[in-house]
Amino acid sequence: QVQLVESGGGLVQAGGSLRLSCAASGRTTSNYAMGWFRQAPGKERDFVASIGWSGRTASYTDSVLGRFTISRDNDKNTMYLQMNSLTPEDTAVYYCAGTSRFINVQSSRYAYDYWGQGTQVTVSS
């Protein structure tokens, strides 16, 4: 079983930056596709970014292209999301996710088997 724990959320002003981390334990995730999702109050859990097992492929939702960067360090069993130029519309709980069923990027939440508890990101205007 894999446990995922997010960290790095918080309150930031518009235009600021945050770096989220997702630490995996229990099993190596080096051959897993990994992803970040977010959920704002009253809304669905939406795809943000995904990264393939090697870290060489990534996919992003349009609204974060050019602002967010997903990366991973398989030696540390950890994934990251660097978020720059944040806007109030980025306010949400951010979840990391992993799947042993796929090694390449996945944008559907149904592709993922493991989820973290989430970390709150709040962007003030």
Accessible surface in RSA format (square Angstrom, percent):
REM  Atomic radii and reference values for relative SASA: ProtOr
REM  Chains: A
REM  Algorithm: Lee & Richards
REM  Probe-radius: 1.40
REM  Slices: 20
REM RES _ NUM      All-atoms   Total-Side   Main-Chain    Non-polar    All polar
REM                ABS   REL    ABS   REL    ABS   REL    ABS   REL    ABS   REL
RES GLN A   1   135.50  75.8 112.01  81.9  23.50  55.9  39.92  85.0  95.58  72.5
RES VAL A   2     9.02   5.9   0.33   0.3   8.69  20.9   0.33   0.3   8.69  23.6
RES GLN A   3    85.88  48.0  81.99  59.9   3.89   9.3  52.67 112.1  33.22  25.2
RES LEU A   4     8.60   4.8   0.49   0.3   8.11  20.4   0.49   0.3   8.11  21.8
RES VAL A   5    94.84  62.4  91.76  83.1   3.07   7.4  93.05  80.8   1.79   4.9
RES GLU A   6    16.39   9.4   1.66   1.3  14.72  35.1   0.00   0.0  16.39  13.4
RES SER A   7    59.47  50.3  55.38  73.9   4.09   9.4  40.52  86.3  18.95  26.5
RES GLY A   8    38.11  47.0   0.00   N/A  38.11  47.0  24.84  68.2  13.26  29.7
RES GLY A   9    28.44  35.1   0.00   N/A  28.44  35.1   1.92   5.3  26.51  59.4
RES GLY A  10    29.22  36.0   0.00   N/A  29.22  36.0  29.21  80.2   0.01   0.0
RES LEU A  11   132.63  73.9 100.05  71.6  32.58  81.9 100.05  70.3  32.58  87.7
RES VAL A  12    24.46  16.1  19.07  17.3   5.40  13.0  24.46  21.3   0.00   0.0
RES GLN A  13   137.49  76.9 134.93  98.6   2.56   6.1  37.26  79.3 100.23  76.0
RES ALA A  14    51.13  47.0  27.57  42.5  23.57  53.6  27.88  39.3  23.26  61.6
RES GLY A  15    56.24  69.4   0.00   N/A  56.24  69.4  29.88  82.0  26.36  59.0
RES GLY A  16    21.62  26.7   0.00   N/A  21.62  26.7  20.89  57.3   0.73   1.6
RES SER A  17    57.64  48.7  38.01  50.7  19.64  45.2  22.05  47.0  35.60  49.9
RES LEU A  18    32.89  18.3  27.92  20.0   4.96  12.5  32.89  23.1   0.00   0.0
RES ARG A  19   130.15  54.6 115.45  58.9  14.70  35.0  35.08  47.9  95.07  57.6
RES LEU A  20     0.00   0.0   0.00   0.0   0.00   0.0   0.00   0.0   0.00   0.0
RES SER A  21    26.89  22.7  26.89  35.9   0.00   0.0  11.04  23.5  15.84  22.2
RES CYS A  22     0.60   0.5   0.00   0.0   0.60   1.4   0.00   0.0   0.60   0.6
RES ALA A  23    49.50  45.5  47.40  73.1   2.10   4.8  47.40  66.8   2.10   5.6
RES ALA A  24    12.22  11.2   0.62   0.9  11.60  26.4   0.62   0.9  11.60  30.7
RES SER A  25    58.51  49.4  53.94  72.0   4.57  10.5  44.99  95.8  13.52  18.9
RES GLY A  26    63.48  78.3   0.00   N/A  63.48  78.3  25.90  71.1  37.59  84.2
RES ARG A  27   123.85  52.0 110.37  56.3  13.48  32.1  40.86  55.8  82.99  50.3
RES THR A  28    78.49  55.8  69.69  70.7   8.80  21.0  63.85  85.8  14.64  22.1
RES THR A  29     4.97   3.5   4.97   5.0   0.00   0.0   0.22   0.3   4.75   7.2
RES SER A  30    36.49  30.8  35.86  47.9   0.63   1.5  16.01  34.1  20.48  28.7
RES ASN A  31    85.72  59.1  83.94  81.1   1.78   4.3  25.46  61.3  60.26  58.2
RES TYR A  32     7.31   3.4   7.31   4.2   0.00   0.0   6.18   4.6   1.13   1.4
RES ALA A  33     0.00   0.0   0.00   0.0   0.00   0.0   0.00   0.0   0.00   0.0
RES MET A  34     4.29   2.2   4.29   2.8   0.00   0.0   4.29   3.6   0.00   0.0
RES GLY A  35     0.00   0.0   0.00   N/A   0.00   0.0   0.00   0.0   0.00   0.0
RES TRP A  36     0.00   0.0   0.00   0.0   0.00   0.0   0.00   0.0   0.00   0.0
RES PHE A  37     1.88   0.9   1.88   1.2   0.00   0.0   1.88   1.1   0.00   0.0
RES ARG A  38    33.63  14.1  32.76  16.7   0.87   2.1   5.32   7.3  28.31  17.2
RES GLN A  39    57.35  32.1  54.00  39.5   3.35   8.0   9.40  20.0  47.95  36.4
RES ALA A  40    24.72  22.7  22.08  34.1   2.64   6.0  22.50  31.7   2.22   5.9
RES PRO A  41   122.73  89.5  95.13  86.7  27.60 100.3 107.40  88.7  15.34  95.3
RES GLY A  42    92.54 114.1   0.00   N/A  92.54 114.1  45.84 125.8  46.70 104.6
RES LYS A  43   138.92  67.8 124.96  76.7  13.96  33.2  76.03  68.4  62.89  67.0
RES GLU A  44   110.50  63.4 104.83  79.3   5.67  13.5  50.32  97.3  60.17  49.1
RES ARG A  45    60.46  25.4  53.28  27.2   7.18  17.1   6.94   9.5  53.53  32.4
RES ASP A  46    74.78  52.4  72.08  71.7   2.70   6.4  19.50  45.9  55.28  55.1
RES PHE A  47    33.00  16.5  23.22  14.4   9.78  25.5  23.22  14.1   9.78  28.0
RES VAL A  48     0.00   0.0   0.00   0.0   0.00   0.0   0.00   0.0   0.00   0.0
RES ALA A  49     0.00   0.0   0.00   0.0   0.00   0.0   0.00   0.0   0.00   0.0
RES SER A  50     0.03   0.0   0.03   0.0   0.00   0.0   0.03   0.1   0.00   0.0
RES ILE A  51     2.33   1.3   2.33   1.7   0.00   0.0   2.33   1.7   0.00   0.0
RES GLY A  52     0.89   1.1   0.00   N/A   0.89   1.1   0.89   2.4   0.00   0.0
RES TRP A  53   108.54  43.6 108.54  52.5   0.00   0.0  95.40  50.9  13.14  21.3
RES SER A  54    35.74  30.2  10.30  13.7  25.44  58.6   6.17  13.1  29.56  41.4
RES GLY A  55    31.37  38.7   0.00   N/A  31.37  38.7   7.33  20.1  24.04  53.9
RES ARG A  56   196.02  82.3 159.27  81.2  36.75  87.5  72.12  98.6 123.90  75.1
RES THR A  57    68.78  48.9  64.71  65.6   4.08   9.7  66.82  89.7   1.97   3.0
RES ALA A  58    49.26  45.3  17.02  26.3  32.24  73.3  17.02  24.0  32.24  85.4
RES SER A  59    35.09  29.7  30.49  40.7   4.60  10.6  13.29  28.3  21.80  30.5
RES TYR A  60    50.25  23.5  32.31  18.4  17.94  46.7  24.91  18.7  25.35  31.2
RES THR A  61    40.32  28.7  34.34  34.8   5.98  14.3   9.29  12.5  31.03  46.9
RES ASP A  62   121.44  85.1 105.93 105.4  15.51  36.7  36.34  85.5  85.10  84.9
RES SER A  63    69.13  58.4  45.86  61.2  23.26  53.6  53.41 113.7  15.72  22.0
RES VAL A  64     0.00   0.0   0.00   0.0   0.00   0.0   0.00   0.0   0.00   0.0
RES LEU A  65   104.40  58.1  85.78  61.4  18.62  46.8  85.97  60.4  18.43  49.6
RES GLY A  66    86.19 106.3   0.00   N/A  86.19 106.3  44.77 122.9  41.43  92.8
RES ARG A  67    48.01  20.2  44.18  22.5   3.83   9.1  34.82  47.6  13.19   8.0
RES PHE A  68     5.48   2.7   0.00   0.0   5.48  14.2   0.00   0.0   5.48  15.7
RES THR A  69    74.97  53.3  74.06  75.1   0.91   2.2  45.50  61.1  29.47  44.5
RES ILE A  70     8.21   4.7   0.00   0.0   8.21  19.8   0.00   0.0   8.21  22.3
RES SER A  71    45.01  38.0  43.95  58.6   1.06   2.4  33.53  71.4  11.48  16.1
RES ARG A  72    32.18  13.5   5.35   2.7  26.83  63.9   3.52   4.8  28.66  17.4
RES ASP A  73    44.08  30.9  39.50  39.3   4.58  10.8  15.17  35.7  28.92  28.8
RES ASN A  74    50.31  34.7  33.67  32.5  16.64  40.1  17.15  41.3  33.16  32.1
RES ASP A  75   146.54 102.6 108.51 108.0  38.03  89.9  32.42  76.3 114.12 113.8
RES LYS A  76   141.14  68.9 119.54  73.3  21.60  51.4  73.91  66.5  67.23  71.6
RES ASN A  77    29.53  20.4  26.49  25.6   3.04   7.3  17.96  43.2  11.57  11.2
RES THR A  78    21.54  15.3  15.45  15.7   6.09  14.5   9.20  12.4  12.34  18.6
RES MET A  79     2.32   1.2   1.75   1.2   0.57   1.3   1.75   1.5   0.57   0.8
RES TYR A  80    30.80  14.4  30.80  17.5   0.00   0.0  15.69  11.8  15.11  18.6
RES LEU A  81     0.00   0.0   0.00   0.0   0.00   0.0   0.00   0.0   0.00   0.0
RES GLN A  82    59.01  33.0  58.81  43.0   0.21   0.5  29.02  61.8  30.00  22.7
RES MET A  83     0.00   0.0   0.00   0.0   0.00   0.0   0.00   0.0   0.00   0.0
RES ASN A  84    58.54  40.4  58.54  56.6   0.00   0.0  15.70  37.8  42.84  41.4
RES SER A  85    58.96  49.8  54.21  72.4   4.75  10.9  19.40  41.3  39.57  55.4
RES LEU A  86     1.31   0.7   0.00   0.0   1.31   3.3   0.00   0.0   1.31   3.5
RES THR A  87    48.17  34.3  48.03  48.7   0.15   0.3  44.45  59.7   3.72   5.6
RES PRO A  88    50.27  36.6  41.85  38.1   8.42  30.6  42.19  34.8   8.09  50.3
RES GLU A  89   140.44  80.6 114.99  87.0  25.45  60.6  72.74 140.7  67.70  55.3
RES ASP A  90     1.41   1.0   1.41   1.4   0.00   0.0   0.00   0.0   1.41   1.4
RES THR A  91    38.09  27.1  32.93  33.4   5.15  12.3  31.12  41.8   6.96  10.5
RES ALA A  92     2.39   2.2   1.69   2.6   0.70   1.6   2.39   3.4   0.00   0.0
RES VAL A  93    41.42  27.3  41.24  37.3   0.18   0.4  41.24  35.8   0.18   0.5
RES TYR A  94     0.00   0.0   0.00   0.0   0.00   0.0   0.00   0.0   0.00   0.0
RES TYR A  95    30.90  14.4  30.90  17.6   0.00   0.0   6.52   4.9  24.38  30.1
RES CYS A  96     0.00   0.0   0.00   0.0   0.00   0.0   0.00   0.0   0.00   0.0
RES ALA A  97     0.00   0.0   0.00   0.0   0.00   0.0   0.00   0.0   0.00   0.0
RES GLY A  98     0.58   0.7   0.00   N/A   0.58   0.7   0.58   1.6   0.00   0.0
RES THR A  99     0.00   0.0   0.00   0.0   0.00   0.0   0.00   0.0   0.00   0.0
RES SER A 100    59.78  50.5  33.43  44.6  26.35  60.7  15.54  33.1  44.24  62.0
RES ARG A 101   133.99  56.3 101.71  51.8  32.28  76.9  67.16  91.8  66.83  40.5
RES PHE A 102    75.41  37.7  70.76  43.8   4.65  12.1  75.37  45.7   0.04   0.1
RES ILE A 103    86.24  49.1  83.69  62.4   2.55   6.1  83.69  60.3   2.55   6.9
RES ASN A 104    84.30  58.1  83.57  80.8   0.74   1.8  22.55  54.3  61.75  59.7
RES VAL A 105    47.85  31.5  37.13  33.6  10.72  25.8  37.13  32.3  10.72  29.1
RES GLN A 106    39.83  22.3  36.36  26.6   3.46   8.2   3.38   7.2  36.45  27.6
RES SER A 107    67.12  56.7  53.84  71.9  13.27  30.6  17.77  37.8  49.35  69.1
RES SER A 108    53.09  44.9  44.59  59.5   8.50  19.6  43.20  92.0   9.89  13.9
RES ARG A 109    77.85  32.7  71.19  36.3   6.65  15.8  20.70  28.3  57.15  34.6
RES TYR A 110   165.06  77.1 146.03  83.1  19.04  49.5 126.18  94.8  38.88  47.9
RES ALA A 111     7.84   7.2   4.03   6.2   3.81   8.7   7.23  10.2   0.61   1.6
RES TYR A 112    11.97   5.6   0.00   0.0  11.97  31.2   0.00   0.0  11.97  14.8
RES ASP A 113    61.40  43.0  31.36  31.2  30.04  71.0  20.72  48.8  40.68  40.6
RES TYR A 114    33.85  15.8  31.01  17.6   2.84   7.4  14.39  10.8  19.46  24.0
RES TRP A 115    74.38  29.8  51.30  24.8  23.08  54.2  39.53  21.1  34.85  56.5
RES GLY A 116     6.15   7.6   0.00   N/A   6.15   7.6   0.48   1.3   5.66  12.7
RES GLN A 117   164.65  92.1 143.81 105.1  20.84  49.6  60.40 128.6 104.25  79.1
RES GLY A 118    21.99  27.1   0.00   N/A  21.99  27.1   0.03   0.1  21.96  49.2
RES THR A 119    20.59  14.6  14.50  14.7   6.09  14.5   8.87  11.9  11.72  17.7
RES GLN A 120    86.63  48.4  77.73  56.8   8.90  21.2  48.92 104.1  37.71  28.6
RES VAL A 121     0.00   0.0   0.00   0.0   0.00   0.0   0.00   0.0   0.00   0.0
RES THR A 122    46.15  32.8  46.15  46.8   0.00   0.0  34.66  46.5  11.49  17.4
RES VAL A 123     6.96   4.6   0.00   0.0   6.96  16.8   0.00   0.0   6.96  18.9
RES SER A 124    41.75  35.3  35.41  47.3   6.35  14.6  34.77  74.0   6.98   9.8
RES SER A 125   128.97 109.0  68.30  91.2  60.67 139.7  56.20 119.7  72.77 101.9
END  Absolute sums over single chains surface
CHAIN  1 A     6267.7       4826.8       1441.0       3249.5       3018.3
END  Absolute sums over all chains
TOTAL          6267.7       4826.8       1441.0       3249.5       3018.3
